[in-house]
Amino acid sequence: MKTEARLSKGLDYYKATMGQVEFQQHPDAEVTFELKNRASAKLSEFVSPDELSDRFDILRGGWQSDEIAYLASLQNQDGTAQFTPEYLDFLADNPLPPVDVALDDDGELTVRATGAWPLVTFWETVVMSELNELYFANKLATEGSSIDELYREGDRRLDEKIAKLAARPDIKFSDFGTRRRFSYDWQKHVIERVATELPDNFIGTSNIYLARVLGLKPIGTFAHELPMVYSAMADASEENPLNGHNRVLQDWDRTYKGDLSTALTDTFTTDFFFADFTPEQAESWKALRHDSGDPIEFGDRVIEFYENLDINPTNKTIVFSDGLDIDTIIELADYFKGRINVTFGWGTTLTNDLGVKANNFVMKAVNVNGTPTVKLSDAEGKHTGPSGKIELYKERVALAVGHVAVKELVTV
């Protein structure tokens, strides 16, 4: 049965929380998002540009009134509205910019969207979730595979995960699987099961629509997009581009006043993050999110960082969200038990583990007002941006990290 098309079915909550900051701080910034397939297999094998464009055209109308009403109902910890009336009116009054879908010279799909930042931002997770759903539906039809058999295998695998977690009520996790899901229907099925069968473990979902219809807590703060775009804007102003990183933290804190207090650490490497994160910010921000690099090394470093500032790590939280599976989740929970709080943002292997190989593509902000963005993750292969800009950012990171190292030596 075909389900009703809704924008929020393909949206992670952080698209709305980031969108509000974008609307308040940089409403006129023009940002371009582009699809990048990290795998060798072509997406176009099972998805045509016309078919994908048709799906996007249906969603271009944007937010519907009941979706806006749901956002309006969400509150900060102090009881104030999380989203301002001005922002919600903006969402209600504006369609999304168009998406250009085509084939490149190699016959692979290209997907590109340009528009006002607070609107074009929503295409990121929508493009990814819609493309995945269409890809897998067409793949199964082409290969004559049985969806019922696939679902049975998915449930068998989910049974195993649930059994392991039911024995570990200390492990807390959220669904971060919208963008990489097999389909909306499968994600809904999985979330209904874990919400019912793992009430001590499951704390919420990043999917806005599922949070609303299932009465769950929406989970999310911000992604690489914010520091990438902020830093490109600083670069365009002939500043040190990395000045944009801390501006994100400052603007976020002004907007949410201590709520949604999880900082992403790897946009320009974790080395830079810890050089840029002030003692005052370390004290006030409640959590840090790990999204690339070795999670054990990262967690040990976070604990050491807090201890060097005389901050008790057991009052802080790490959110692990990089390539998790059930065994890694249990391993990390055991390793850090009693040392620092940990939670898990669980994506692909929660919502797309049915025995069919998952895709590996991203939809990233690639420029703002014509200036390219850069990302320097803790995994070398995940760096993005023009090579010249990547080298510029690396030089700036080395200077920032070296300055902090020298400062620490002087004060010892």
Protein Blocks (a to p, Z undefined) as FASTA:
>chain_A
ZZdddfklmccfklmmmmmmmmmmmmmbccddddddfbfbdfklmocfklmmmmmmmmmn
opafklmmmmmmpccfkopafbdfklmmmmmmpccddddddddfkopacddddddfklmm
mmmmmmmmmmmmmmmmmmmmmnopafklmmmmmmmmmmmmmmmmmmmmmbccddfklmmm
fblklmmmmmmmmmmmmmmlmgbdfblklmmmnopacedfbdfklmmmmmmmmmmnopaf
klmmmmmmmmmmmmnnopaiaccfklnojklmmmmmcfklmmmpmbdcdfedjfklmmmm
mmmmmmmnopafklpccddfehpafklmmmmmmmmgokaccddddfklmmocghpacddd
ddddfbgehiacddddfbfklggcdfklmmmmmmmmmmmmmmmmmmmmmmZZ
